[in-house]
Each structure stands twice: as structure tokens, then as C-alpha cells.
Amino acid sequence: MLFLLNGDLSPILGAGQGAGQAAAPVAEGATQAVATSPPPPAGAEGAGFNMFWMYGIWALVIVGFYFLTIRPQRKRDKAMKEMQSSIKVGDNVVVSGGLFGRVADLGQDCFVVEFGTNRGVRIPVRKSDVLGIQTPQLTPSPPSKDE
């Protein structure tokens, strides 16, 4: 490292070729070997074009992912929020726990839902926990006489 600090490059260049010294003259008739870089590997000319296609494929994957997963989910969320905002007092609803009830009161971010057949139990339920407007089938349909 000391030779790099003081500018002496003779250990690297060889004897007689220090920093600022010219190379030894070549005798007449002798040819001097010229160092050339090896030729580029086959197919290296299209490397930039291949990278362009690689980025294009990734862009298509991301766009496809958006249209197959993210966009439909946003549509479902929007439809669910519209349904939840359209609920009014007296609607029969089903909540995320599978319980059916009737909306007794509306709040800022919740509904007061009456549960049970005699409608005596009132429980506040978050709006996001209401899955839909649906009336329960409490009695099975009577069997037909053909069966």
C-alpha cells in the first residue's frame, strides 16, 4: 500500500515503468502485442430487449392481479356498504354470527337489533356486522300430498 501512497507504480507495472515513465521502445521489425478484450458472448446484443420483455410480463401480471382480485373485492365492498346504508327501522337482517333479528333503532355506527321470537332482547350491532337484509324461514313448508 505504501507504493500507492507515494506514486511509485513499479511493483504493479514492472521494472522501468514507474509513474510518468514511458514504456521501453520496441525494436525495429518486432511487433508489439496489443491487449484486446474478449468478444462479447453470443446473444448479448439483445439483453436490453429481453429486459424490456421481462418488465412487460411483470406489468401484465400486476394488471391481471388487479383485475382478478382487487377490483372485484372493491365492488363487493361498495355493494355491501350501500346495502348497510339502506337499512331502515323494521327491516329483518342477518348478522355475521348467523342470528336473525329486526332493526329497532339506528345509530351513528351501529344498529339496535331485536332478537328472539317475542322480540324482547335488544342488542346493539355494528353496521359492518350486518351481512344482509333477509327474513328467516321459521317454519318448514308443509309437505305436499304428492309425496
ZARODO-354641 format. One record per residue (C-alpha): residue in three letters; residue number from 1; x, y, z. Coordinates in steps of 0.2 Angstrom, whole numbers. Example, Ala and Ser with C-alpha at 12.3 -4.5 7.8 and 13.67 -1.06 7.14 Angstrom:
<nodes>
+------+-----+-------+-------+-------+
! rest !  nr !  east ! north !    up !
+------+-----+-------+-------+-------+
!  ALA !   1 !    62 !   -22 !    39 !
!  SER !   2 !    68 !    -5 !    36 !
+------+-----+-------+-------+-------+
</nodes>
This chain:
<nodes>
+------+-----+-------+-------+-------+
! rest !  nr !  east ! north !    up !
+------+-----+-------+-------+-------+
!  MET !   1 !     0 !     0 !     0 !
!  LEU !   2 !    15 !    12 !     3 !
!  PHE !   3 !    19 !    12 !   -15 !
!  LEU !   4 !     2 !    18 !   -20 !
!  LEU !   5 !     3 !    32 !    -7 !
!  ASN !   6 !    20 !    39 !   -14 !
!  GLY !   7 !    15 !    37 !   -33 !
!  ASP !   8 !    28 !    23 !   -36 !
!  LEU !   9 !    19 !    10 !   -48 !
!  SER !  10 !    34 !     0 !   -52 !
!  PRO !  11 !    28 !   -16 !   -42 !
!  ILE !  12 !    12 !   -16 !   -52 !
!  LEU !  13 !    19 !   -10 !   -70 !
!  GLY !  14 !    35 !   -19 !   -69 !
!  ALA !  15 !    53 !   -13 !   -68 !
!  GLY !  16 !    57 !     3 !   -78 !
!  GLN !  17 !    39 !     8 !   -80 !
!  GLY !  18 !    35 !    19 !   -65 !
!  ALA !  19 !    23 !    33 !   -64 !
!  GLY !  20 !    26 !    46 !   -78 !
!  GLN !  21 !    39 !    35 !   -87 !
!  ALA !  22 !    36 !    29 !  -104 !
!  ALA !  23 !    37 !    11 !  -109 !
!  ALA !  24 !    53 !     4 !  -116 !
!  PRO !  25 !    55 !     7 !  -135 !
!  VAL !  26 !    51 !    -8 !  -147 !
!  ALA !  27 !    65 !   -14 !  -158 !
!  GLU !  28 !    63 !   -12 !  -177 !
!  GLY !  29 !    54 !   -26 !  -185 !
!  ALA !  30 !    47 !   -33 !  -169 !
!  THR !  31 !    28 !   -32 !  -167 !
!  GLN !  32 !    20 !   -27 !  -151 !
!  ALA !  33 !     6 !   -37 !  -144 !
!  VAL !  34 !   -10 !   -27 !  -142 !
!  ALA !  35 !   -21 !   -32 !  -127 !
!  THR !  36 !   -39 !   -34 !  -133 !
!  SER !  37 !   -54 !   -38 !  -124 !
!  PRO !  38 !   -63 !   -54 !  -127 !
!  PRO !  39 !   -78 !   -54 !  -139 !
!  PRO !  40 !   -95 !   -52 !  -131 !
!  PRO !  41 !  -104 !   -68 !  -128 !
!  ALA !  42 !  -117 !   -73 !  -141 !
!  GLY !  43 !  -134 !   -65 !  -139 !
!  ALA !  44 !  -128 !   -51 !  -128 !
!  GLU !  45 !  -134 !   -38 !  -141 !
!  GLY !  46 !  -152 !   -42 !  -136 !
!  ALA !  47 !  -150 !   -41 !  -117 !
!  GLY !  48 !  -159 !   -24 !  -116 !
!  PHE !  49 !  -173 !   -31 !  -127 !
!  ASN !  50 !  -175 !   -46 !  -116 !
!  MET !  51 !  -176 !   -35 !  -100 !
!  PHE !  52 !  -190 !   -25 !  -109 !
!  TRP !  53 !  -200 !   -40 !  -111 !
!  MET !  54 !  -197 !   -46 !   -93 !
!  TYR !  55 !  -203 !   -29 !   -87 !
!  GLY !  56 !  -218 !   -30 !   -99 !
!  ILE !  57 !  -223 !   -48 !   -92 !
!  TRP !  58 !  -222 !   -41 !   -74 !
!  ALA !  59 !  -233 !   -27 !   -79 !
!  LEU !  60 !  -246 !   -39 !   -86 !
!  VAL !  61 !  -245 !   -50 !   -71 !
!  ILE !  62 !  -249 !   -35 !   -59 !
!  VAL !  63 !  -263 !   -28 !   -71 !
!  GLY !  64 !  -270 !   -46 !   -71 !
!  PHE !  65 !  -269 !   -47 !   -52 !
!  TYR !  66 !  -278 !   -30 !   -50 !
!  PHE !  67 !  -292 !   -35 !   -62 !
!  LEU !  68 !  -294 !   -53 !   -55 !
!  THR !  69 !  -293 !   -49 !   -36 !
!  ILE !  70 !  -293 !   -31 !   -31 !
!  ARG !  71 !  -306 !   -24 !   -42 !
!  PRO !  72 !  -320 !   -37 !   -38 !
!  GLN !  73 !  -316 !   -35 !   -20 !
!  ARG !  74 !  -319 !   -17 !   -20 !
!  LYS !  75 !  -335 !   -19 !   -30 !
!  ARG !  76 !  -341 !   -31 !   -16 !
!  ASP !  77 !  -336 !   -19 !    -3 !
!  LYS !  78 !  -345 !    -5 !   -11 !
!  ALA !  79 !  -361 !   -15 !   -13 !
!  MET !  80 !  -360 !   -21 !     5 !
!  LYS !  81 !  -359 !    -3 !    11 !
!  GLU !  82 !  -373 !     3 !     0 !
!  MET !  83 !  -384 !   -11 !     7 !
!  GLN !  84 !  -379 !    -7 !    25 !
!  SER !  85 !  -383 !    11 !    22 !
!  SER !  86 !  -400 !     7 !    15 !
!  ILE !  87 !  -406 !    -2 !    31 !
!  LYS !  88 !  -420 !     6 !    40 !
!  VAL !  89 !  -430 !     3 !    56 !
!  GLY !  90 !  -441 !   -13 !    54 !
!  ASP !  91 !  -430 !   -22 !    42 !
!  ASN !  92 !  -426 !   -40 !    45 !
!  VAL !  93 !  -407 !   -43 !    45 !
!  VAL !  94 !  -395 !   -57 !    47 !
!  VAL !  95 !  -379 !   -53 !    57 !
!  SER !  96 !  -362 !   -61 !    55 !
!  GLY !  97 !  -365 !   -74 !    69 !
!  GLY !  98 !  -379 !   -81 !    59 !
!  LEU !  99 !  -393 !   -73 !    70 !
!  PHE ! 100 !  -408 !   -66 !    63 !
!  GLY ! 101 !  -416 !   -50 !    70 !
!  ARG ! 102 !  -427 !   -35 !    66 !
!  VAL ! 103 !  -419 !   -17 !    67 !
!  ALA ! 104 !  -427 !    -7 !    81 !
!  ASP ! 105 !  -416 !     9 !    80 !
!  LEU ! 106 !  -402 !    17 !    70 !
!  GLY ! 107 !  -386 !    24 !    77 !
!  GLN ! 108 !  -371 !    33 !    70 !
!  ASP ! 109 !  -361 !    17 !    68 !
!  CYS ! 110 !  -372 !     3 !    74 !
!  PHE ! 111 !  -390 !    -4 !    74 !
!  VAL ! 112 !  -400 !    -9 !    88 !
!  VAL ! 113 !  -407 !   -26 !    83 !
!  GLU ! 114 !  -421 !   -36 !    92 !
!  PHE ! 115 !  -418 !   -54 !    93 !
!  GLY ! 116 !  -429 !   -68 !    98 !
!  THR ! 117 !  -447 !   -73 !    93 !
!  ASN ! 118 !  -455 !   -62 !   106 !
!  ARG ! 119 !  -443 !   -48 !   102 !
!  GLY ! 120 !  -438 !   -44 !   119 !
!  VAL ! 121 !  -419 !   -44 !   118 !
!  ARG ! 122 !  -411 !   -28 !   110 !
!  ILE ! 123 !  -393 !   -29 !   106 !
!  PRO ! 124 !  -383 !   -15 !    98 !
!  VAL ! 125 !  -374 !   -22 !    82 !
!  ARG ! 126 !  -360 !   -14 !    72 !
!  LYS ! 127 !  -366 !    -9 !    54 !
!  SER ! 128 !  -351 !   -19 !    47 !
!  ASP ! 129 !  -358 !   -35 !    56 !
!  VAL ! 130 !  -374 !   -35 !    47 !
!  LEU ! 131 !  -372 !   -46 !    32 !
!  GLY ! 132 !  -389 !   -43 !    23 !
!  ILE ! 133 !  -407 !   -40 !    23 !
!  GLN ! 134 !  -416 !   -57 !    25 !
!  THR ! 135 !  -431 !   -64 !    33 !
!  PRO ! 136 !  -429 !   -81 !    42 !
!  GLN ! 137 !  -439 !   -96 !    37 !
!  LEU ! 138 !  -446 !  -101 !    54 !
!  THR ! 139 !  -457 !  -115 !    49 !
!  PRO ! 140 !  -454 !  -128 !    36 !
!  SER ! 141 !  -465 !  -128 !    21 !
!  PRO ! 142 !  -479 !  -141 !    23 !
!  PRO ! 143 !  -476 !  -157 !    14 !
!  SER ! 144 !  -486 !  -159 !    -2 !
!  LYS ! 145 !  -499 !  -173 !    -4 !
!  ASP ! 146 !  -490 !  -180 !   -19 !
!  GLU ! 147 !  -476 !  -187 !    -9 !
+------+-----+-------+-------+-------+
</nodes>
